[in-house]
Amino acid sequence: MKNFRNCLFTVFLFFALGLTTVYAADTNKNPVESKLTPAEIQVLVDRVEEIKNMDKSTLTKSERKVLRTELKEAKQEIVRNNKGVFLSAGAIILIIVLLIVLL
């Protein structure tokens, strides 16, 4: 039983400390808050999917770079306007293990 607890504790530490993602705080003094409507967000999501499904083998290096920049900006805009809660895989496993142990 003690060995099981040590293994469980090791797994807990591995997921709690190893797989977490930390986002730095925004240091902008005057952040520009753009409130997008759900229709505008859907347009951005559709564009991201369109870029992902494109055949990029025929594009030149500069065109691929422009496409990558557009994709990054669209993804950032979507994340900024969603205001959702993001959980990493380690956090989900940790929650499941804690629920099993506590219940």
N, C-alpha and C positions, 0 to 999 in steps of 0.2 A: 504494500500500500504506500509505503514511504517512497519507493522507487517510482511509482506511478505519479505521485505528487511532484517529485523532482522533474520528471519528464514533462508533466503538464506545465509546471512553472517555466521550464526552459522554452517550451513552445510559446507560451504567453509572452515571454520577453522577446523572443525572435519576432513575433508578429507585431508586438506593440512598439518595438524600437526600430525594427529593420525595414518595415514596409510603409511607414507613414509618409505622407506628402505634406510639406509645409509650404504655404504660400506667403510671401512677404506682404506686409501691409502696404497699401498704396500711399506713397508719400506726396502725392499731388495735393497742393494747397487748395486749388480750385478745380475739383473734378467736374468734368462735363457730363452731366447725367442725361443720357438720351433714353427716354422711355419709348420703346418700340411697341407697336400694337402686335397682337398675335399673328396678324396677317403678314406684317413685315418680317417677323421672326421666321415664319414659315417660308417666306421667299429666301431668306438667308440659308435656312436648312436645306431647301431644294437646291440652291446654288452649290452648297458644300457637297451634297450627294452627286450633283452633276460633275463637279470637278473630280471627285473620287472615281467616278465611272468612266472618265475620259481615257482615250488612248493617248498616252503621253509620249509614246515612242517616236511619233512624227514631229514633235515640237522641238524647237531649238533650245539651247541652254538658257538664253535670256527669256524666252516665253515661259519655260518651266519655272524660272525664278519669279517672274511676275505672278504666275499662277499660285506658287507656294505662298507668296506674300498675301495675295487675296484670300487664300484659304485660311491663313493664320488670323487675319483681321476679322473674317467672318466668324470664325470659331470664338474669338475673344469677345466679339459683340454679342453673340448668342449667350455665352457664359455670363457676361456682365448683366444682361437683361433677365436671365432666368432666376437668379437669386435662390437657387436650389441648394439642397444639402447633398454633398458628395461624400461617399464613404469608400475607403479603400478596401481591397480584398482582405487585408490583415485585420482591419477594424470589424468587418463582418464576421470573420472567423472568431475573433476575440469575443464578440457579443454572443455568438452561438455557444462557445465554450463556457462562458460565464453563466449563461442561462442553464446549460446542462448541469454545471457544478452546483449552482444555487437552488435549482429546483430538483 
